[in-house]
Amino acid sequence: MAAFESGNGELGELRRLLSESQRIVAFTGAGISTESGIPDFRSPGGIWSRIKPITFQEFMASEEARLEDWRRRFEMNRVYGDARPNIAHLALAHLVAEGRSPGVVTQNIDGLHVRGGLAPERLVELHGNATRAHCLACRRHYELDAIEDRIAAEGRAPRCEDCGGFIKSAIVSFGEQMPEDEMRRAFELAEECDLMLVLGSSLQVQPAASVPLVAKRAGARLVILNREATPLDEVSELALQGEIGATLAGVFPQLIGEHH
Ligand code: NAD
């Protein structure tokens, strides 16, 4: 492991590791989107310092929790919609487009990777996607706008028109089962990569945080970019503490100023 303060030495090391690698897989957390104006969970001012998450069990048990969950979803979706992908999202899309990365695994639900140019089939969303909704029983898809209109008109949490099950936004809430397909695809990418680039994850949420460990055990190098230390810095090739955007701007200067 090597940990550095920001400076040319560490950037040179990051450039070298990226250029030596043929199959780069990024694993991203909320920290990749803070520079797009979306708060993360654990930083000062982050979501957890203001509101307690509604668990899956609370959603299932109470109408009040369901309505509150929807209210927060609509509010956050407006924040996601107004946000723009930043240089880190663009850099990962660029690596995939260049054929140097088979895909990106994300814990995020904000949709910024795809809006940053990443092909949707190259993205594994471990915690779902806030721009979609589905019935928890039969998985029928629903449009969020239509749900918002229904709640405004009826004043209660919507039920599936086919089977009567609860409709919920397609994110994985605390206490909800992880999606099997996405977990499988994430571990496949972890096993096939030669470098795993962890961007903006506190690596404290399981089982998602085990993805970089699987990559490491399968022989990949680990590079971690984060504002603060993470539990896997010790086993990484390079753990670089600093702002993701400023760091990647030094590696991908051609992407500065580009946006979608
Ligand atoms: P987290 O909030 O636990 O950790 C984010 C990490 O990124 C922190 O260690 C923080 O210090 C670091 N960070 C923040 N901004 C940074 C920057 N500009 N440069 C470098 N480092 C920065 O997030 P997590 O590990 O992704 O886990 C929280 C869960 O919350 C996720 O699973 C996700 O589903 C959900 N979430 C998603 C979003 C989103 O979609 N944008 C936002 C908040 C939470």
Boltz pocket constraint, residues with backbone or C-beta under 6 A from the ligand:
constraints:
  - pocket:
      binder: B
      contacts: [[A, 28], [A, 29], [A, 30], [A, 31], [A, 32], [A, 33], [A, 34], [A, 35], [A, 38], [A, 39], [A, 40], [A, 41], [A, 42], [A, 43], [A, 46], [A, 47], [A, 107], [A, 108], [A, 109], [A, 110], [A, 111], [A, 127], [A, 172], [A, 199], [A, 200], [A, 201], [A, 202], [A, 203], [A, 204], [A, 205], [A, 225], [A, 226], [A, 227], [A, 228], [A, 229], [A, 242], [A, 243], [A, 244], [A, 245]]
      max_distance: 6.0
